[in-house]
């Protein structure tokens, strides 16, 4: 009998191990499966997030594409079309290449035929505030800290843009759609909301005396700043912006700073206001100029003059731009100094940019190559006469017609046409003066001879002499040959040998040397019996005087509908002209009529030859507490525009008695500033727009008289007008004060000449040493002069004490009639949207959409 075995039963231990292995394997597989599932879901989520990000970026790009179209429409067109997506001018689709290489569905969205795709729509323009009044860009609002329009009153309209974009994954995954909205704030800042505004030219300021500039300053281009001799320097008390850069440098590489070619770059202070209201200089304590080059451009100069005089100034300056300027300027001046480095771009009034269309590649087409006019539809067009030859067959008719609408000539309530017939064999010129009413005032069927270039009805036609009552007077240039004189012969300026002088030597003293020019005897000289000789233009000038005292009387008669004083402007039926609808004629209001505060003076010759005829505004002196002209048709103020140069004779829209007062540059004579809650000033807002503006002293043509200075029909032998041919830089006859905004041209800086800078933007022809010129208004340079193209020089004038400032009635929102608006744009309220919010907003904007 065998003993029982002590071994365990077979398979019990192995089975447990097997079960354990199976259990662990199952757990591991479950864990691996969970990890794989999590990984796949995570990958899907990441992919979906990636698709959504792609869709959102596409939607944002679409919204920006819409933004650019809205900006283009408001910049180019006076009457902006509706952006109704089912209308004739919706926001357009970008080219398919816009999303090249992406998964974006480039089909246009349609709820019925294409439920994915992209969509770009804009709403209607909503006025802010809804009352239609001007919107104040509050400088104390942190959101406006970097807004170049802060502290200004603007016309604001907001347009909501909606954009949706769909991404369709290439792997067949479900599509992803993103929805965004942004608000485009379109701001039309009145052009005269700036103390200084420059376009089409760089801004140069290099005054000798202290110069304080109050109010905003903007330039579409670069700023070249220095101060030549005053220890206090050049000071900007308001925000300064430039679409280019700011340099402590000359704009020309040649030594032409002061017009004689030898003035060194000033090293005296140039200061800007900080956010705390204090003045801080560009130059730091170590002597470094904190301009756009952060002082490295000073290596270009030796003794204040460019070492390299053969390479254009900007070609030398641009490579030295500093990447640290943006941060430095922002920290120092807190948004009060901004350049291209901060994103500042150019902005202009509607229709002044010169662009009339785009070619097939989207490139701008500039109309400045018009065969009939070398400047075509550039900025100068705002003061040019109507283009009566413009045809609907012109390829760019639509865009050019929009420019026509913005011309002062086609907006003014009174149109004056001066046609000059050149005199034969030395005889004086003669002229015909036609007066026309507001645009469209000629009824259908009116004979062409009775319709003005502005489509206004003929009010009257007058021959050489004056219009009835002396409102307009044509004063032809007349001069008489007299005794022997002298002229300069040995200067590098090719024009000097043309200038007759009364002494045997002519000396020019600069900071480095005194140069004496030799002279030679000439056989004759002249005295000016009538009109004037412009030493800068080297030409005798026919004058067309606008007598402000007569205009005041005529508009008073319009208000009373009476001609008892025989000063009224009459229509062809003998009725008193000018009364009409509230606000007078407006291009934007159908059926509007009457005086609207605008006078346009077209000057031309009968044979098409060049003319040096100019407009002279005279008798513009007013007593404190009196208005230059009355309010008519609820329109207060005056704008006089002309395609010709202009002379301002003596005090204008001011009493002339306090030119040297520190307040005369900013505050009306009666002390009222049109501030909210305050008393309205009797001083009406006035603008003068012309090819060039020259200020003449009160006695230039003779005694100032009760109403101020007038261009005399015969010059007295003691007047500067009488001596204007024989004497360069005659002594001015005393202080003068002008309360008006200027829109004017200049002659740009080149390697051989200088523009004269903003301190010489209003021109001078006299030696003002010891006398003051006070300008209370706004200085605007919009274009290059086409007629008054004589170059700047110190030979024919001596600088006045400049007491210039920004008129407080402009600062407080009262502007001259027909003031152009400069357009700028700001993005506000950008956000993502849900599908339901997008649909609701979409139908709120345009209920007719499917």
C-alpha positions in Angstrom: 0.0 0.0 0.0 1.5 3.3 -1.0 1.7 6.4 1.2 -0.4 9.4 -0.1 1.5 12.0 -2.1 2.4 15.3 -0.4 2.4 17.4 -3.7 -0.4 20.0 -4.2 -3.0 19.4 -6.8 -1.8 20.1 -10.3 -3.0 23.4 -11.9 -4.3 25.3 -8.9 -1.3 27.6 -8.6 -0.8 28.0 -12.4 -4.5 28.8 -12.8 -4.4 31.6 -10.3 -1.4 33.1 -11.9 -3.1 32.9 -15.3 -6.2 34.6 -14.0 -4.0 37.3 -12.4 -2.2 37.8 -15.6 -5.4 38.0 -17.5 -6.8 40.5 -15.0 -3.8 42.7 -15.2 -3.7 42.5 -19.0 -7.4 43.5 -19.1 -6.7 46.4 -16.8 -3.7 47.5 -18.8 -5.6 47.2 -22.0 -8.5 49.2 -20.5 -6.0 51.9 -19.4 -4.3 51.9 -22.8 -7.7 52.2 -24.4 -8.7 55.0 -22.2 -5.4 56.8 -22.8 -5.8 56.3 -26.6 -9.4 57.5 -26.4 -8.4 60.5 -24.3 -5.5 61.2 -26.7 -7.8 60.9 -29.7 -10.4 63.2 -28.1 -7.7 65.6 -27.1 -6.4 65.6 -30.6 -9.9 66.2 -31.9 -10.4 69.0 -29.5 -7.0 70.5 -30.4 -7.9 70.2 -34.1 -11.3 71.7 -33.5 -9.7 74.6 -31.6 -7.2 75.0 -34.4 -10.1 75.1 -36.9 -12.0 77.6 -34.8 -8.9 79.8 -34.4 -8.4 79.7 -38.2 -12.1 80.6 -38.7 -11.9 83.4 -36.1 -8.7 84.8 -37.7 -10.5 84.7 -41.1 -13.6 86.4 -39.7 -11.4 89.1 -38.2 -9.5 89.6 -41.5 -12.9 89.9 -43.2 -14.0 92.6 -40.7 -10.7 94.5 -41.4 -11.3 94.2 -45.1 -14.7 95.8 -44.6 -13.1 98.5 -42.4 -10.8 99.5 -45.2 -13.6 99.7 -47.7 -15.7 101.9 -45.4 -12.6 104.2 -44.9 -12.0 104.4 -48.6 -15.7 105.3 -49.3 -15.7 108.1 -46.7 -12.3 109.4 -47.8 -13.1 109.6 -51.5 -16.8 110.4 -51.7 -18.8 113.3 -50.3 -22.0 111.2 -50.5 -21.3 107.8 -49.1 -23.6 105.0 -50.5 -25.6 102.6 -48.4 -23.8 99.4 -47.5 -27.1 97.4 -47.8 -25.9 93.9 -48.6 -28.8 93.6 -51.1 -28.4 97.0 -52.5 -26.2 98.4 -55.3 -23.1 99.1 -53.2 -22.6 96.4 -50.4 -19.2 95.7 -48.9 -17.4 93.6 -51.6 -15.9 90.2 -51.3 -12.2 89.9 -51.1 -10.4 88.0 -53.9 -10.2 84.2 -53.3 -6.4 84.6 -52.9 -7.2 86.4 -49.7 -7.5 83.0 -47.9 -5.1 81.1 -50.2 -3.7 78.0 -48.6 -6.3 77.9 -45.8 -9.3 75.7 -45.1 -11.6 78.8 -45.3 -14.8 78.3 -47.4 -14.6 81.2 -49.9 -18.2 80.7 -51.0 -20.5 83.6 -50.1 -22.8 82.6 -47.3 -26.5 82.1 -48.1 -28.9 80.6 -45.6 -30.6 78.6 -48.3 -27.9 77.6 -50.9 -24.7 77.9 -48.9 -25.2 77.4 -45.2 -21.5 77.7 -44.5 -19.2 80.1 -46.3 -18.2 83.6 -45.4 -20.2 86.8 -45.0 -19.3 90.5 -44.7 -21.9 93.1 -44.1 -22.1 96.6 -42.6 -24.9 98.5 -41.1 -26.1 102.0 -41.5 -24.1 105.0 -40.2 -25.4 106.1 -36.8 -24.7 109.7 -35.7 -23.0 110.0 -32.3 -24.5 111.8 -30.4 -27.9 111.0 -32.0 -28.8 114.7 -31.7 -26.4 115.4 -34.6 -24.3 117.8 -32.7 -20.5 117.6 -32.6 -18.9 114.9 -30.5 -16.2 115.9 -28.0 -13.2 113.6 -27.8 -12.6 113.8 -24.1 -8.8 114.0 -23.4 -9.5 112.8 -19.8 -10.9 109.5 -21.0 -8.1 106.9 -20.7 -9.4 105.3 -23.9 -8.5 108.5 -25.7 -5.0 108.8 -24.3 -3.4 108.0 -27.7 -6.1 109.4 -29.9 -4.7 112.2 -32.1 -8.1 113.9 -32.1 -8.4 114.2 -28.3 -9.6 117.5 -27.1 -11.3 118.2 -30.5 -15.0 118.5 -31.5 -15.7 116.1 -34.4 -18.5 114.8 -36.5 -18.8 111.1 -35.5 -20.7 108.3 -37.2 -20.5 104.7 -36.2 -21.0 101.7 -38.5 -21.3 98.2 -37.3 -19.5 95.5 -39.3 -20.4 91.8 -39.1 -18.2 89.0 -40.4 -18.5 85.3 -40.4 -16.1 82.7 -41.8 -16.3 79.0 -42.0 -13.4 76.5 -42.1 -14.1 73.1 -43.8 -11.5 70.6 -42.7 -9.8 68.7 -45.5 -10.3 65.4 -43.6 -14.0 65.7 -43.9 -14.5 66.6 -40.3 -17.4 68.9 -39.3 -17.0 72.5 -40.4 -16.4 75.3 -37.9 -17.8 78.8 -38.1 -16.7 81.9 -36.2 -18.6 85.2 -35.9 -17.2 88.6 -35.0 -18.4 92.2 -34.9 -16.6 95.5 -34.8 -17.7 99.1 -34.9 -16.0 101.5 -37.2 -16.0 105.0 -35.8 -15.8 107.5 -38.7 -14.7 110.9 -37.5 -14.9 114.1 -39.5 -12.8 116.6 -37.7 -13.3 120.1 -38.9 -10.1 121.1 -40.7 -9.9 124.2 -38.4 -9.9 122.1 -35.3 -6.1 122.2 -35.7 -3.9 125.1 -34.8 -1.7 123.9 -37.7 -2.5 121.3 -40.3 -0.1 120.3 -43.1 -0.8 118.1 -46.1 1.1 117.4 -49.3 4.2 119.1 -47.7 6.5 118.4 -44.7 6.1 120.8 -41.8 9.2 122.9 -41.0 9.4 125.4 -38.1 12.6 127.2 -37.3 11.7 130.6 -35.9 14.2 133.1 -34.5 12.0 134.6 -31.8 10.1 132.6 -29.2 7.1 130.9 -30.8 4.3 129.3 -28.8 1.8 127.1 -30.6 -1.5 126.4 -28.9 -3.9 123.7 -30.1 -3.5 120.4 -32.0 -0.8 120.2 -34.8 -0.9 117.5 -37.5 1.2 116.9 -40.6 0.8 114.3 -43.3 4.5 113.8 -43.5 7.6 114.7 -41.5 8.2 117.5 -39.0 11.6 119.4 -39.0 11.9 121.5 -35.8 14.4 123.8 -34.4 14.7 127.3 -32.8 17.3 129.7 -33.9 17.9 132.3 -31.3 15.5 132.4 -28.3 16.4 130.7 -25.0 12.8 129.9 -24.3 12.5 128.3 -27.7 9.7 126.8 -29.8 6.9 125.4 -27.6 3.9 123.1 -28.6 1.1 123.4 -26.0 -1.2 120.9 -27.7 -1.1 117.4 -29.1 1.4 116.9 -32.1 1.0 114.1 -34.6 2.8 113.2 -37.8 2.3 110.4 -40.3 6.1 110.5 -40.8 8.8 111.3 -38.3 10.0 114.2 -36.2 13.6 115.4 -36.7 15.7 118.1 -35.2 17.2 118.8 -38.6 16.9 120.7 -41.8 14.5 119.4 -44.5 17.1 120.3 -47.1 20.7 119.0 -47.3 21.7 122.4 -48.8 22.3 125.4 -46.6 19.1 127.2 -47.5 17.4 127.5 -44.1 16.8 131.2 -44.0 16.6 131.8 -47.7 20.1 133.1 -48.0 21.8 129.7 -47.7 23.9 130.0 -44.6 21.8 129.7 -41.4 23.0 127.0 -39.0 20.6 124.6 -37.3 19.2 126.1 -34.1 20.1 124.4 -30.8 17.7 126.3 -28.6 14.8 124.4 -26.9 11.9 122.7 -28.7 9.4 121.6 -26.2 6.1 119.6 -26.1 3.5 119.4 -23.4 3.3 116.4 -21.2 0.1 114.6 -20.0 0.6 116.5 -16.8 0.4 119.8 -18.6 4.1 120.7 -18.1 6.6 121.5 -20.9 9.4 119.1 -21.6 12.2 119.7 -24.1 13.2 117.4 -26.9 16.8 117.8 -25.8 17.7 116.0 -22.6 20.2 117.2 -19.9 23.1 115.4 -21.7 22.4 117.3 -24.9 20.8 114.4 -26.8 17.8 115.4 -29.0 15.0 112.9 -28.4 13.6 113.0 -32.0 12.8 110.0 -34.2 16.5 109.2 -34.5 17.0 109.6 -30.7 19.8 112.1 -31.5 21.8 110.0 -33.9 21.0 112.3 -36.7 23.2 115.0 -35.1 26.2 113.1 -36.5 25.1 114.4 -39.9 25.9 118.0 -39.0 29.0 120.1 -38.6 28.5 123.6 -37.1 24.7 123.1 -37.6 25.0 122.4 -41.3 24.9 119.1 -43.2 28.3 117.7 -43.9 27.0 115.9 -47.0 25.3 118.4 -49.2 24.9 116.1 -52.2 22.6 113.5 -50.8 18.9 114.3 -50.1 18.3 115.0 -46.4 15.7 112.3 -45.9 18.1 109.7 -47.5 20.5 110.6 -44.8 18.0 110.8 -42.0 15.8 107.7 -42.6 18.5 105.1 -41.9 19.0 106.6 -38.5 15.5 106.1 -37.2 15.5 104.6 -33.7 13.3 101.7 -32.6 13.3 103.1 -29.1 11.6 106.4 -30.0 8.1 105.0 -29.7 8.6 103.9 -26.0 10.6 107.0 -25.1 8.1 109.5 -26.6 5.1 107.7 -25.1 6.7 107.8 -21.6 7.9 111.4 -21.8 4.9 113.1 -23.4 2.1 110.6 -22.7 0.5 110.5 -26.1 0.9 114.2 -26.9 3.7 113.4 -29.4 2.9 110.7 -32.0 4.4 109.7 -35.2 4.3 106.8 -37.7 6.1 104.8 -35.0 2.8 105.0 -33.0 0.6 104.1 -36.0 -0.3 107.7 -37.1 -1.5 107.7 -40.7 -2.3 110.5 -43.1 -5.8 111.9 -43.2 -7.3 114.5 -45.5 -10.6 116.3 -46.3 -12.8 114.4 -48.7 -11.7 114.6 -52.3 -8.2 116.2 -51.8 -6.0 113.1 -52.0 -5.7 113.0 -55.8 -7.0 109.4 -56.2 -9.9 108.9 -58.5 -9.9 105.1 -58.9 -8.0 101.9 -58.8 -6.7 99.7 -61.6 -7.3 96.0 -62.0 -4.6 95.2 -59.5 -6.0 97.5 -56.8 -3.3 100.1 -57.3 -4.4 103.8 -56.9 -4.9 105.8 -60.0 -4.0 109.5 -59.5 -5.8 112.1 -61.6 -2.9 114.5 -61.3 -1.9 113.7 -64.8 -4.9 115.4 -66.4 -3.8 116.8 -69.7 -5.7 120.1 -69.0 -4.0 120.6 -65.7 -0.7 119.2 -64.5 -2.1 119.0 -60.9 -5.4 117.6 -62.0 -7.6 116.6 -59.1 -4.9 116.9 -56.4 -5.3 118.9 -53.2 -5.2 122.2 -55.0 -8.5 121.3 -56.6 -10.4 122.4 -53.4 -9.8 126.1 -54.5 -9.9 125.5 -58.2 -12.8 126.6 -60.5 -15.4 124.0 -61.6 -14.3 121.7 -64.4 -17.1 122.5 -66.8 -15.6 120.1 -69.4 -16.0 117.0 -67.2 -17.9 114.5 -69.2 -20.0 111.5 -68.0 -17.9 109.6 -70.6 -14.8 110.1 -68.5 -13.5 106.7 -67.2 -13.3 108.2 -63.7 -16.3 110.4 -63.9 -17.9 109.2 -60.7 -14.8 109.9 -58.6 -14.1 113.2 -60.2 -17.7 114.3 -59.8 -17.3 113.7 -56.0 -14.2 115.9 -56.0 -16.2 118.6 -57.9 -18.8 118.5 -55.1 -16.2 119.3 -52.5 -14.7 122.4 -54.3 -15.4 125.7 -52.6 -16.5 126.9 -56.1 -19.4 124.4 -56.2 -20.5 125.0 -52.6 -20.4 128.8 -52.1 -23.6 130.8 -52.1 -22.0 133.7 -54.2 -19.8 133.0 -57.2 -17.7 135.8 -58.7 -16.0 135.4 -62.0 -13.2 137.8 -63.1 -12.2 137.6 -66.7 -9.2 139.7 -67.5 -8.3 140.9 -71.0 -4.5 141.7 -71.2 -3.8 145.2 -72.3 -2.2 145.7 -75.7 1.0 147.6 -76.3 1.6 148.4 -72.6 -2.0 149.5 -71.9 -3.5 148.4 -68.6 -5.5 145.2 -68.4 -9.3 145.4 -68.4 -11.8 143.0 -66.8 -15.4 141.8 -66.8 -16.9 140.8 -63.5 -19.9 138.4 -63.4 -21.8 137.6 -60.2 -23.7 134.3 -60.0 -26.0 132.9 -57.4 -25.7 129.6 -55.5 -25.3 126.3 -57.4 -28.4 125.1 -59.2 -30.1 128.5 -58.9 -30.4 128.8 -62.7 -33.8 127.3 -63.6 -34.0 124.6 -66.3 -34.1 126.3 -69.7 -32.0 129.3 -68.7 -29.9 130.4 -71.6 -26.3 129.2 -71.3 -25.0 132.8 -71.2 -27.0 133.3 -68.0 -25.6 130.3 -66.2 -22.4 130.4 -64.2 -19.7 127.7 -64.1 -21.3 126.6 -60.8 -24.8 126.3 -62.4 -25.8 129.5 -60.6 -28.0 132.2 -62.2 -26.3 135.3 -63.5 -26.9 138.2 -61.1 -25.1 140.9 -63.0 -22.2 141.5 -65.5 -19.9 144.5 -65.1 -17.0 145.9 -67.1 -13.7 147.3 -65.8 -14.2 149.4 -62.7 -16.3 148.3 -59.9 -19.5 146.4 -59.4 -22.4 148.6 -58.2 -21.7 149.9 -54.7 -18.0 148.9 -54.8 -18.4 145.3 -53.5 -15.8 144.2 -56.0 -13.3 146.5 -57.7 -10.8 145.6 -60.4 -7.6 147.6 -60.0 -5.2 147.0 -62.9 -1.5 147.3 -62.4 0.0 150.5 -63.7 3.6 151.7 -63.3 5.6 154.7 -64.5 9.3 154.7 -65.5 11.4 157.1 -63.4 15.0 157.8 -62.6 18.0 155.6 -62.7 18.4 152.8 -60.1 20.7 149.9 -59.3 20.6 146.1 -59.2 22.6 143.4 -57.6 24.9 141.5 -59.9 27.2 139.1 -58.0 25.1 136.8 -56.0 24.5 133.1 -56.4 20.8 133.7 -56.4 19.9 133.9 -60.1 17.0 136.2 -59.2 18.9 138.9 -57.5 20.0 140.6 -60.7 16.4 141.3 -61.4 15.6 143.3 -58.3 15.9 147.1 -58.6 17.2 148.7 -55.4 17.6 152.2 -54.2 21.1 152.0 -52.6 24.5 151.2 -54.1 25.1 148.1 -51.9 23.0 145.3 -50.4 24.3 143.5 -47.3 23.2 140.2 -45.8 24.3 139.6 -42.3 24.2 136.0 -41.0 25.5 134.2 -37.9 28.7 133.5 -39.6 29.5 136.3 -42.0 28.4 139.6 -43.7 28.2 139.4 -47.5 28.1 142.7 -49.5 26.8 142.4 -53.1 28.1 144.8 -55.8 25.6 146.6 -57.9 25.4 148.0 -61.4 23.5 151.0 -62.7 20.3 150.4 -64.7 18.8 152.8 -67.1 15.4 153.0 -65.5 13.2 152.3 -62.5 9.5 152.4 -61.9 7.0 153.6 -59.4 3.6 151.9 -59.1 0.7 154.2 -59.7 -2.0 151.5 -59.2 -2.1 148.0 -58.0 1.2 146.6 -56.6 4.5 144.9 -57.5 5.2 141.7 -55.6 8.9 141.4 -55.0 8.7 137.7 -54.3 6.8 137.1 -57.5 8.8 139.6 -59.6 5.6 140.7 -61.2 3.1 143.6 -61.3 -0.2 142.5 -59.8 -3.7 143.3 -60.9 -5.9 143.4 -57.8 -9.5 142.3 -57.4 -10.7 143.9 -54.1 -13.5 142.5 -52.0 -14.7 145.3 -49.8 -15.8 143.8 -46.5 -17.7 147.0 -45.5 -19.9 146.8 -48.6 -20.5 143.1 -48.1 -21.6 143.8 -44.6 -24.1 146.4 -45.8 -25.3 144.2 -48.6 -26.1 141.3 -46.3 -27.8 143.6 -43.9 -30.1 144.6 -46.8 -30.7 140.9 -47.5 -32.0 140.5 -43.9 -34.3 143.5 -44.3 -35.2 142.8 -47.9 -34.5 146.4 -48.7 -32.2 148.4 -50.9 -32.7 151.8 -49.3 -28.9 152.4 -49.1 -28.2 151.1 -52.6 -25.8 148.5 -51.2 -27.9 145.3 -51.8 -26.9 142.6 -54.2 -29.8 142.4 -56.7 -30.9 139.6 -59.1 -31.7 140.2 -62.8 -35.2 141.3 -61.9 -34.0 143.9 -59.4 -35.0 141.9 -56.3 -32.8 141.9 -53.2 -30.7 138.7 -53.4 -29.6 136.2 -50.8 -32.6 135.2 -48.6 -33.4 131.5 -48.6 -33.7 128.4 -46.4 -32.3 128.0 -43.0 -28.6 127.4 -43.4 -28.6 128.7 -46.9 -27.6 126.6 -49.9 -26.2 123.2 -49.1 -25.1 120.5 -51.5 -26.5 117.9 -49.0 -30.0 119.4 -48.7 -32.4 119.2 -51.6 -34.2 122.4 -52.3 -32.0 124.5 -50.1 -31.3 128.0 -51.2 -29.7 131.4 -50.3 -26.6 132.9 -48.9 -24.6 130.3 -47.0 -21.6 132.3 -45.9 -19.4 131.3 -48.9 -17.9 133.6 -51.5 -15.8 132.1 -54.4 -13.8 134.3 -56.7 -12.5 132.8 -59.9 -9.8 134.8 -61.6 -8.8 134.0 -65.2 -7.7 135.6 -68.5 -9.7 135.9 -71.6 -6.9 134.4 -73.7 -5.9 131.6 -71.4 -2.6 133.2 -70.6 -1.0 133.1 -67.1 -2.2 135.8 -64.8 -0.7 137.3 -61.7 -4.0 138.9 -60.7 -4.8 138.4 -57.1 -7.7 139.0 -54.7 -7.3 141.6 -52.0 -9.6 141.6 -49.0 -9.9 145.1 -47.6 -11.8 147.3 -45.2 -12.1 144.3 -42.8 -11.5 146.2 -39.5 -14.3 145.9 -37.0 -14.8 147.5 -33.6 -14.8 145.3 -30.5 -18.2 143.8 -30.0 -19.1 144.1 -33.6 -19.4 141.4 -36.3 -17.6 141.5 -39.7 -20.9 140.5 -41.3 -24.4 139.8 -40.0 -26.1 136.4 -39.6 -28.2 135.6 -42.7 -30.4 132.5 -43.1 -29.2 131.4 -39.7 -25.6 131.3 -41.1 -23.0 133.0 -39.0 -19.5 133.6 -40.4 -17.7 133.8 -43.8 -15.5 131.8 -46.1 -13.8 133.5 -49.0 -12.0 131.2 -51.4 -10.2 131.8 -54.7 -8.0 130.1 -57.2 -5.7 133.1 -57.2 -3.2 134.4 -54.6 -4.7 136.6 -51.9 -3.6 139.8 -50.0 -5.0 140.7 -46.6 -4.8 144.5 -46.3 -4.4 145.6 -42.7 -6.6 144.5 -39.7 -9.2 141.9 -40.7 -12.2 140.6 -38.6 -10.5 142.3 -35.6 -10.1 145.8 -34.1 -6.4 145.9 -34.7 -5.8 147.7 -31.4 -4.4 144.9 -29.2 -2.1 143.0 -31.6 0.7 142.9 -29.1 -1.5 141.6 -26.3 -0.8 138.0 -25.2 -4.5 137.2 -25.6 -4.9 138.5 -29.1 -3.6 135.2 -30.5 -6.4 133.2 -29.0 -9.2 135.4 -27.6 -11.7 137.6 -29.6 -11.6 141.3 -29.0 -14.7 141.2 -26.8 -13.3 138.4 -24.6 -16.0 135.9 -25.4 -15.0 132.5 -26.7 -18.2 130.6 -27.4 -17.5 128.3 -24.5 -20.3 126.1 -23.4 -22.5 128.0 -21.0 -20.7 131.2 -21.8 -21.6 134.3 -23.9 -21.3 134.0 -27.7 -18.6 136.2 -29.2 -19.5 138.9 -31.6 -16.5 137.7 -33.6 -17.8 135.5 -36.4 -15.7 132.5 -37.6 -13.9 133.4 -40.9 -11.8 131.4 -43.3 -9.6 132.6 -46.2 -8.6 130.0 -48.8 -6.3 130.8 -51.8 -3.2 129.8 -53.7 -1.0 131.9 -51.3 -1.8 134.5 -48.6 0.3 137.6 -48.0 -0.4 140.0 -45.1 0.1 143.7 -45.8 0.5 146.4 -43.1 -2.4 148.8 -42.4 -1.0 151.7 -44.5 0.3 149.7 -47.5 -2.1 151.4 -49.8 -2.6 154.5 -47.8 -4.4 155.6 -44.6 -6.3 152.8 -42.9 -9.5 154.8 -42.7 -12.7 154.0 -40.7 -13.1 150.4 -42.0 -9.5 149.5 -42.3 -7.2 149.2 -45.3 -8.3 149.2 -48.9 -6.5 148.8 -52.2 -6.6 152.3 -53.6 -7.4 152.9 -57.3 -4.3 155.3 -57.3 -1.3 155.0 -55.0 0.0 157.9 -53.0 3.7 158.6 -53.4 4.4 157.8 -49.8 2.8 154.4 -49.7 4.5 151.0 -49.8 2.4 150.1 -52.8 3.9 153.1 -54.7 7.4 152.0 -53.8 6.8 148.3 -54.3 8.8 148.0 -57.6 11.7 150.2 -56.6 12.1 149.2 -53.0 12.6 145.7 -51.5 11.4 145.3 -48.0 9.9 148.7 -47.3 9.1 149.5 -43.7 5.7 148.3 -42.5 3.3 150.9 -41.3 2.4 149.4 -37.9 0.9 146.4 -36.1 -1.9 144.4 -37.6 -4.4 141.8 -36.3 -6.2 139.1 -38.4 -8.8 136.8 -37.0 -9.2 134.1 -39.6 -8.3 130.6 -40.6 -6.0 130.3 -43.6 -6.0 127.5 -46.2 -3.0 128.2 -48.4 -0.2 126.8 -50.5 3.5 127.0 -50.3 6.6 126.5 -52.4 8.3 123.3 -51.2 11.8 123.0 -49.9 14.3 121.8 -52.4 18.1 121.6 -52.5 18.2 125.2 -53.8 15.5 126.9 -51.8 13.5 126.6 -48.6 9.7 126.8 -48.0 10.2 129.3 -45.2 8.6 127.1 -42.7 5.2 127.4 -41.0 6.3 130.7 -39.4 6.4 132.1 -43.0 3.3 130.3 -44.3 1.5 133.6 -44.3 3.8 135.6 -46.6 5.2 139.1 -46.0 6.6 141.8 -48.4 7.7 144.5 -45.9 10.2 145.0 -43.1 8.1 144.4 -40.0 11.0 144.9 -37.6 9.6 146.2 -34.3 6.0 145.6 -35.4 3.7 142.7 -34.5 1.4 140.6 -36.6 -1.3 138.9 -34.6 -3.1 135.9 -36.2 -6.0 134.4 -34.3 -7.2 131.4 -36.2 -5.8 128.2 -37.7 -3.0 127.7 -40.3 -3.6 125.1 -43.0 -1.2 124.2 -45.8 -3.1 121.8 -48.1 -1.2 122.0 -51.4 1.6 123.5 -53.4 1.1 127.0 -54.9 0.3 127.0 -58.6 0.4 130.8 -59.3 2.4 132.4 -56.5 5.5 130.2 -57.0 8.3 132.7 -56.2 10.7 131.2 -53.8 11.2 132.2 -50.2 14.0 134.6 -49.4 14.9 137.1 -46.7 15.7 139.7 -49.3 12.2 141.2 -49.6 10.9 141.2 -46.0 11.8 141.5 -42.4 10.0 139.2 -39.9 7.5 140.6 -37.6 7.0 139.7 -33.9 4.7 136.8 -34.4 1.8 136.6 -32.0 -0.1 133.7 -33.5 -2.5 131.3 -31.9 -5.5 129.0 -32.2 -8.8 130.9 -32.0 -10.8 129.8 -29.0 -14.1 130.0 -30.9 -12.7 127.3 -33.1 -11.5 125.3 -30.2 -15.0 125.5 -28.7 -16.7 124.2 -31.8 -17.6 127.3 -33.8 -16.3 127.1 -37.4 -16.5 129.1 -40.6 -19.2 128.1 -43.1 -18.2 125.3 -45.6 -15.3 124.2 -43.3 -13.8 121.0 -44.8 -13.7 117.9 -42.6 -10.6 115.7 -42.3 -11.6 112.1 -42.2 -10.1 109.6 -39.7 -11.2 106.2 -38.5 -11.1 104.2 -35.3 -11.9 100.6 -34.4 -14.1 100.3 -31.4 -16.0 97.5 -29.6 -14.4 94.4 -31.4 -15.9 91.2 -30.0 -16.7 87.5 -30.8 -20.4 86.6 -31.2 -22.4 83.5 -30.8 -24.3 82.1 -33.8 -27.7 83.2 -32.4 -26.4 86.8 -31.5 -25.0 87.1 -35.0 -28.3 86.1 -36.6 -30.3 88.5 -34.4 -27.9 91.4 -35.1 -27.8 90.6 -38.8 -31.6 90.9 -39.1 -31.7 93.9 -36.9 -29.3 95.7 -39.2 -31.1 94.6 -42.4 -34.5 93.0 -41.7 -34.9 92.2 -45.4 -32.0 89.6 -45.3 -33.1 86.0 -45.6 
